[in-house]
Amino acid sequence: MSMRYLSVFILATLIALITGCSKVTSENYNKIKLGMASSEIEQILGKPTKCDAILTAKQCVWASGNKSIDVKFVSDKVVLFSNTGL
């Protein structure tokens, strides 16, 4: 196998692994419950893509491609959650 084909194969494999390992799924979304702590959500979804916080309120987004899960916390507890593309 030439070096070029090997490079393309490795790159394609890495992309498949990264996109295939996303935790932004409807199965994981269904595990989220009101009152859960942010640490419990991170156990399910991993580290968030982005978080914004003001005082005791925090909004975090977990995104993968066109799919995302948005969770709002007050005093570190889930008060609202939604999804896009699941």
C-alpha positions in Angstrom: 0.0 0.0 0.0 1.4 3.4 -0.9 2.1 6.0 1.7 -0.7 8.2 0.3 -3.3 5.5 0.5 -2.1 4.6 4.0 -2.5 8.2 5.1 -6.0 8.5 3.7 -7.0 5.2 5.4 -5.7 6.4 8.7 -7.4 9.7 8.4 -10.7 8.1 7.5 -10.4 5.7 10.4 -9.8 8.5 12.9 -12.7 10.5 11.6 -15.0 7.4 11.9 -13.8 6.8 15.4 -14.3 10.4 16.5 -17.8 10.7 15.0 -18.8 7.2 16.0 -17.9 7.7 19.6 -20.1 10.7 20.2 -22.1 10.6 23.4 -24.7 13.1 22.0 -27.3 10.4 21.4 -31.0 10.1 22.1 -30.2 7.2 24.5 -28.0 9.4 26.6 -30.5 12.3 26.3 -33.2 10.1 27.8 -31.0 9.5 30.9 -31.1 13.1 31.8 -33.5 13.9 34.7 -34.5 17.1 36.4 -32.5 17.7 39.6 -29.3 15.8 38.5 -26.0 17.4 39.3 -23.7 18.6 36.6 -21.2 15.9 37.5 -23.8 13.3 36.8 -24.5 14.8 33.4 -20.8 14.8 32.6 -20.6 11.1 33.5 -23.3 10.5 30.9 -22.2 13.0 28.2 -18.6 13.7 28.9 -17.1 17.2 29.1 -19.4 19.9 27.5 -18.5 21.6 24.3 -19.4 25.0 25.8 -20.7 26.4 29.1 -21.8 29.9 30.1 -22.4 30.9 33.7 -24.0 33.8 35.5 -24.2 33.7 39.3 -25.7 30.3 40.2 -27.1 29.6 36.7 -25.1 27.7 34.1 -26.0 26.6 30.6 -23.9 23.9 28.9 -24.1 22.4 25.4 -22.8 19.1 24.2 -22.5 19.1 20.4 -21.6 16.6 17.7 -22.1 17.6 14.1 -25.7 18.8 13.7 -26.8 17.2 17.0 -26.7 18.9 20.4 -27.9 18.6 23.9 -28.5 21.8 25.9 -28.7 21.6 29.7 -29.5 24.5 32.1 -28.4 24.3 35.7 -29.3 26.4 38.8 -27.3 25.7 41.9 -25.6 22.8 40.0 -28.9 21.0 39.4 -30.7 20.4 36.1 -33.7 22.7 35.7 -34.2 22.5 31.9 -32.9 20.4 29.0 -33.5 20.2 25.3 -32.0 18.7 22.2 -31.5 19.4 18.5 -31.2 16.8 15.8 -31.6 13.7 17.9 
